[in-house]
Amino acid sequence: MVTKREMSDEHKAALAKGRNEGRIVRDYLEGLRATKPKRGRKRTAETIQKRLDAIELDLAEASPMDELLLVQERRDLEAEIAAMSNKVDMVSLEGAFIEVAKSYSASKKISYASWRDVGVEASVLKRAGISRAA
């Protein structure tokens, strides 16, 4: 007969801490990716709107295949404009990351170089207490 073992409060707290740290690190890394500068000329809402206006004119005379491509481009541009309005609060995400990064890094055995490879700035790692030697 197998008996059911209950988790200790310490184990439950450790699991909750790990989930919280993982969420904070994930949010920070996603924020870094979302705010990473793109190559090429930066597009503005105005330039996107000009292209949307041109698409509307082109749709009137487009062949069925061209219409399909223009409709998709319009959807992509509309999504891009919507994404521009979703600002990421990197200051808040960075502050939370700095509080948990050292503990998370130690528990997952993540090196300084790995953090740098995914785009975390050296100054952020320093403030978090993560050094190259660790």
Secondary structure per residue as TSV (DSSP state, phi and psi in degrees):
chain	resnum	aa	ss	phi	psi
A	1	M	-	360.0	131.1
A	2	V	-	-92.5	130.7
A	3	T	-	-96.9	145.9
A	4	K	-	-85.3	122.4
A	5	R	-	-96.6	139.4
A	6	E	-	-96.7	147.4
A	7	M	-	-76.5	142.7
A	8	S	-	-74.0	161.5
A	9	D	H	-63.3	-33.9
A	10	E	H	-65.1	-41.9
A	11	H	H	-64.8	-42.9
A	12	K	H	-61.2	-41.9
A	13	A	H	-65.9	-39.6
A	14	A	H	-64.6	-41.2
A	15	L	H	-63.6	-43.4
A	16	A	H	-64.0	-40.5
A	17	K	H	-62.1	-45.1
A	18	G	H	-61.6	-42.3
A	19	R	H	-63.8	-43.1
A	20	N	H	-64.4	-46.5
A	21	E	H	-62.6	-42.5
A	22	G	H	-61.1	-40.6
A	23	R	H	-65.0	-43.5
A	24	I	H	-63.6	-45.5
A	25	V	H	-63.5	-45.1
A	26	R	H	-60.0	-45.5
A	27	D	H	-61.2	-40.9
A	28	Y	H	-65.3	-47.0
A	29	L	H	-64.9	-37.7
A	30	E	H	-65.9	-37.8
A	31	G	H	-63.8	-41.2
A	32	L	H	-59.1	-45.1
A	33	R	H	-66.1	-39.7
A	34	A	H	-69.3	-28.8
A	35	T	H	-102.2	3.8
A	36	K	S	-65.2	129.8
A	37	P	-	-61.0	139.3
A	38	K	-	-90.3	156.8
A	39	R	S	-73.1	155.2
A	40	G	S	86.5	-172.8
A	41	R	S	-69.1	135.1
A	42	K	-	-73.1	130.7
A	43	R	-	-90.1	143.4
A	44	T	-	-111.2	165.8
A	45	A	H	-60.8	-32.9
A	46	E	H	-66.5	-45.1
A	47	T	H	-68.3	-34.5
A	48	I	H	-66.5	-42.1
A	49	Q	H	-63.7	-37.7
A	50	K	H	-60.7	-42.3
A	51	R	H	-67.4	-38.2
A	52	L	H	-61.3	-40.9
A	53	D	H	-63.4	-41.4
A	54	A	H	-65.5	-37.2
A	55	I	H	-62.2	-42.5
A	56	E	H	-59.6	-40.3
A	57	L	H	-67.8	-42.3
A	58	D	H	-66.4	-30.8
A	59	L	H	-62.8	-31.1
A	60	A	T	-61.6	-31.4
A	61	E	T	-116.9	13.0
A	62	A	-	-79.3	145.9
A	63	S	-	-70.5	165.2
A	64	P	H	-55.6	-42.0
A	65	M	H	-66.0	-45.2
A	66	D	H	-63.7	-37.6
A	67	E	H	-59.8	-44.6
A	68	L	H	-58.5	-47.0
A	69	L	H	-66.3	-39.1
A	70	L	H	-67.2	-40.2
A	71	V	H	-62.7	-41.4
A	72	Q	H	-66.4	-41.8
A	73	E	H	-61.5	-40.0
A	74	R	H	-61.0	-44.8
A	75	R	H	-60.5	-43.6
A	76	D	H	-62.2	-42.7
A	77	L	H	-67.8	-38.9
A	78	E	H	-64.1	-38.8
A	79	A	H	-65.9	-36.8
A	80	E	H	-65.5	-41.0
A	81	I	H	-64.3	-42.0
A	82	A	H	-62.7	-39.7
A	83	A	H	-66.0	-31.1
A	84	M	H	-63.1	-30.5
A	85	S	H	-82.5	-13.3
A	86	N	S	-90.5	87.8
A	87	K	-	-80.1	138.8
A	88	V	-	-96.8	128.1
A	89	D	-	-85.8	82.5
A	90	M	H	-67.2	-28.0
A	91	V	H	-62.6	-46.1
A	92	S	H	-66.8	-45.3
A	93	L	H	-62.5	-40.9
A	94	E	H	-65.3	-42.3
A	95	G	H	-60.2	-45.1
A	96	A	H	-65.6	-39.8
A	97	F	H	-60.5	-46.0
A	98	I	H	-58.8	-35.6
A	99	E	H	-68.3	-32.4
A	100	V	H	-111.2	-11.6
A	101	A	H	-60.1	-42.4
A	102	K	H	-64.8	-45.8
A	103	S	H	-63.8	-45.5
A	104	Y	H	-62.9	-43.5
A	105	S	H	-60.9	-42.6
A	106	A	H	-67.4	-43.0
A	107	S	H	-69.7	-30.2
A	108	K	H	-100.9	-0.2
A	109	K	T	56.5	50.1
A	110	I	-	-96.6	127.5
A	111	S	-	-83.3	160.8
A	112	Y	H	-54.2	-46.0
A	113	A	H	-61.6	-37.0
A	114	S	H	-66.0	-42.0
A	115	W	H	-59.4	-44.2
A	116	R	H	-64.4	-38.7
A	117	D	H	-62.3	-29.4
A	118	V	T	-93.6	6.8
A	119	G	T	103.5	5.1
A	120	V	-	-76.0	126.9
A	121	E	-	-65.8	146.6
A	122	A	H	-59.0	-38.5
A	123	S	H	-65.1	-34.3
A	124	V	H	-68.3	-44.0
A	125	L	H	-63.1	-38.4
A	126	K	H	-62.8	-45.7
A	127	R	H	-65.5	-27.1
A	128	A	H	-81.4	-10.7
A	129	G	T	87.9	19.2
A	130	I	-	-102.9	120.5
A	131	S	-	-113.2	167.0
A	132	R	T	-64.5	-31.9
A	133	A	T	-70.9	-23.8
A	134	A	-	-72.1	360.0
